[in-house]
């Protein structure tokens, strides 16, 4: 019910705002006699349609079409001011870019003022209607909460912020008689054993079960709701409001499923990330083509062996792939690794030593300049790696992982990452690198990748260790 109501509510708001943009444009045009000609009318019509899209976009981004009711009218007023300012800044930039000078500045000023006033009045009217008519009307949905712990308190707070065509929280029912008497200002109406009597004697449209654990068998109470025709909703006992990852409900071929995504990448940001990966991969491969001949000659003249170094690495969720790098070590480097394990400077599964005797003269330059990493753009184009992500480990390293360290494999590995720009070669504790990787995964936003790429560029320019 609530998701459908929110969709209808937001659609109505967007249509209303589109109408207000049109009315504001027509009002500004009517106030501006010099624009009363055919060409100007067509231009004004184009601007009106363009501004409907731009204003709706900025209001969406600023949270004016959120499923949550705004905390105050002043909050909405600030967001409307920002949306109008941004929309008309974009319009001015667009007109300047297209070389359109036929519109006098006072037309745009009138347009902006009228739109701002109309949007403010419409939001005030909407708040008035929702708060004082829908929420208090006779047929407003009356909600009863079953539960008394922090989950029930959280639910009450969220329902207070939820947009709808009208709902009231009448109180809560506690699972035990020794529970608290008030949650979020709601009175306790009774205990769980009294539920049938409460539903029979009082007006209840919907019951939310938010019990803390599985100790209470609620099947008979659900049957009671069904017999009486009362809608009920269940907050799963597995749900923890303080958990970093949200539990999701999905339907597969009509079968409801309950799950938790351990990689909480927002869909739009993830699309931007993949587009950036492919574009970056194309640019990186073009760079590889430009530098391949001189780098290959330098490697072959320095030491015998192949130009590229390939090695099995572990990707997302344990997928094995071959990573590509310019060879920076002697051809027998892997065979000599066993003799150098005692000199490992890393604490944990990662192997790394500062003055590795296997590194060639050309290899030192390639590592210092990070040119040895350029062939990894091939892996990015193949979808095996991303531009930004945790470092791809070897299967031997993964075999030494503790259980919690395996979660760093839940995303595509990257050419660079938070670890590489947080000290790079100076980080000696593998557990610290895991903490950085998990912090990246748990708090990921698209702009994080942009920031890490810029920091990586700065680190490479400074030559502060190898990627």
Number of C-alpha atoms within 10 A of each C-alpha: 6 12 11 10 14 19 15 14 17 18 13 12 18 21 13 14 21 19 13 20 27 20 17 23 25 18 16 23 20 13 14 15 10 13 19 11 9 9 11 15 14 11 14 19 15 11 15 20 14 14 21 19 14 19 24 21 15 20 22 15 13 16 15 23 21 17 18 16 20 17 9 9 13 10 11 20 18 12 18 24 16 14 23 21 16 16 23 18 12 15 17 15 12 12 15 11 9 9 9 11 9 12 15 11 11 12 21 17 13 18 23 20 14 20 24 21 14 17 21 18 13 16 18 14 12 13 17 13 15 18 15 12 14 19 19 15 15 10 12 16 21 19 22 27 26 25 25 22 16 16 19 24 19 15 19 23 14 13 16 15 14 18 21 24 20 20 22 18 18 17 20 28 27 26 21 13 12 8 14 12 16 15 19 13 11 16 15 21 19 19 18 19 14 14 20 16 10 17 19 11 9 10 14 18 19 20 23 20 23 25 23 20 11 10 9 10 9 14 9 10 17 18 13 16 19 12 10 12 12 16 14 17 12 13 16 15 14 13 18 15 13 9 8 11 15 16 16 11 10 11 9 7 6 7 7 9 10 11 12 13 10 15 16 16 18 11 9 9 14 15 13 12 21 16 12 17 21 18 14 17 25 16 13 20 20 14 14 19 12 11 13 16 10 9 19 16 11 15 23 14 11 14 18 10 15 14 19 16 17 14 14 15 22 23 26 18 13 15 11 16 18 16 24 20 19 24 26 23 21 18 18 10 14 11 8 13 13 9 8 14 12 9 13 15 15 17 14 16 19 20 16 16 15 11 9 15 12 17 17 18 14 19 23 17 14 20 20 18 19 18 19 23 21 22 22 25 30 19 20 27 20 12 14 23 27 27 27 23 24 30 25 25 17 19 15 13 15 18 10 13 15 12 7 9 18 15 18 26 23 16 20 23 25 22 22 24 27 27 22 25 21 16 13 19 17 12 16 19 14 16 18 14 23 19 15 18 23 21 13 20 21 14 12 17 16 16 12 15 20 15 12 21 19 13 18 23 14 13 20 19 12 11 14 18 18 18 23
